[in-house]
Amino acid sequence: MYKSLVALAILSVASAPVLAQTAPAPAQSQAKPPMVKKRICEVVDEDSYSRLGNRKICRTIEVPATQTSGQNNQQTPAPAPNERG
């Protein structure tokens, strides 16, 4: 019985530092701005003497979303056509 108490005491002393350790906190990254996917196209002229040498290359990139007020984002209406008659 004495041996079991000694073994229990040694085990509890040895396990105390293991239980006291805390997991490392995850790295707190700064809040990322919302990203928007934007399609960029360009025409590559491989042969300037041939109309078949042109190629259109498009790719998608992610850019930070810009926050604009609603008034700047609206389109201006087209002018009314002049009616003669």
Residue pairs with C-beta under 8 A, 6 or more apart in sequence:
33 64
33 65
34 64
34 65
35 62
35 63
35 64
35 65
36 62
36 63
36 64
36 65
37 60
37 61
37 62
38 60
38 61
38 62
38 63
39 58
39 59
39 60
40 58
40 59
40 60
40 61
41 56
41 57
41 58
41 59
42 56
42 57
42 58
43 54
43 55
43 56
43 57
44 54
44 55
44 56
44 57
45 53
45 54
46 53
46 54
46 55
47 53
